Amino acid sequence: MTTHIFSGPLSMFGAKVQIAALEKGIAFELVMVPFDRDDNYSPKHPEVLRINPKGQVPVLIDDAVELFDSTQIFEYLEDRHPQPALWPAETAARARARQLEHRSDEIFFPQVVKLFGLQEAMQSPPAVEACAACARFYGQLDTLLADDRAFLAGDYGYADIAFYMAHVFADRKGAGMTDETPRLVAWRDRVGERPAVRAVVDPMMDFLASQGRGVPAFLRR
Ligand SMILES: N[C@@H](CCC(=O)N[C@@H](CS)C(=O)NCC(=O)O)C(=O)O
């Protein structure tokens, strides 16, 4: 039975799952759902509606297991395909990595979502505050990398995948990282070199370019 991942051409959360599955060498069929905010992400794929009461991607079908939510799917992928490990083995390190992944999705990314609706008003107080919140977040992660660690939670893993994708969208919306956080920029380059990341991000950027929409400078080819 084939594993299916339902994602969207501009789905940040779907891209997380695609990258993780590629890192683990899982054979899967990718189903791209119609995806545009202007159309309120409609029509919804019937399988997505059946499995996710929120009607959102990503959705994973692996034989009898049907899941939604990128972080829940990470946990399943790790249990089902333990190697290569994408969470740290040690309990405290694993808990910290999970917090980082959660903070990326639930603390950082909501600031980016605010900017989605403020693109014509980037000098407005809410936009300035959202950009400042992103910059503060970058500063915290830059400090985290100060002890010569190459990746956010030690070894490369889910925390890096989640934050890499979130920051691509932040950059698209005018809140990219700068040379004020050089360790984080170097981290971005390290993560961006991974074939699994390229395999997901490059088509996403091609999709944007094909629509005449902006592509972050560091991802232009
Ligand atoms: N917490 C969820 C968020 C999923 C999510 O926001 N998905 C977006 C795409 S990135 C979506 O499907 N939006 C369409 C909609 O809300 O109708 C996750 O981690 O999977």
The ligand as an SDF file (V2000), in Angstrom:
LIG
                    3D

 20 19  0  0  0  0  0  0  0  0999 V2000
   -1.3500   23.0080   12.6060 N   0  0  0  0  0  0  0  0  0  0  0  0
   -1.5860   22.5460   11.2700 C   0  0  0  0  0  0  0  0  0  0  0  0
   -1.7690   23.7360   10.3300 C   0  0  0  0  0  0  0  0  0  0  0  0
   -2.2180   23.3080    8.9470 C   0  0  0  0  0  0  0  0  0  0  0  0
   -2.5060   24.4850    8.0510 C   0  0  0  0  0  0  0  0  0  0  0  0
   -2.6310   25.6510    8.4910 O   0  0  0  0  0  0  0  0  0  0  0  0
   -2.6330   24.1840    6.7680 N   0  0  0  0  0  0  0  0  0  0  0  0
   -2.9010   25.2060    5.7780 C   0  0  0  0  0  0  0  0  0  0  0  0
   -1.8590   25.1260    4.6700 C   0  0  0  0  0  0  0  0  0  0  0  0
   -0.2250   25.4880    5.2050 S   0  0  0  0  0  0  0  0  0  0  0  0
   -4.2300   24.9490    5.0930 C   0  0  0  0  0  0  0  0  0  0  0  0
   -4.5210   23.8380    4.7230 O   0  0  0  0  0  0  0  0  0  0  0  0
   -5.0060   26.0130    4.9010 N   0  0  0  0  0  0  0  0  0  0  0  0
   -6.2380   25.9250    4.1910 C   0  0  0  0  0  0  0  0  0  0  0  0
   -7.4160   26.1990    5.0580 C   0  0  0  0  0  0  0  0  0  0  0  0
   -7.2290   26.5570    6.2380 O   0  0  0  0  0  0  0  0  0  0  0  0
   -8.5290   26.0400    4.5580 O   0  0  0  0  0  0  0  0  0  0  0  0
   -0.4130   21.6640   10.8320 C   0  0  0  0  0  0  0  0  0  0  0  0
    0.6490   21.7190   11.4560 O   0  0  0  0  0  0  0  0  0  0  0  0
   -0.5840   20.8610    9.9120 O   0  0  0  0  0  0  0  0  0  0  0  0
  1  2  1  0
  2  3  1  0
  2 18  1  0
  3  4  1  0
  4  5  1  0
  5  6  2  0
  5  7  1  0
  7  8  1  0
  8  9  1  0
  8 11  1  0
  9 10  1  0
 11 12  2  0
 11 13  1  0
 13 14  1  0
 14 15  1  0
 15 16  2  0
 15 17  1  0
 18 19  2  0
 18 20  1  0
M  END
$$$$
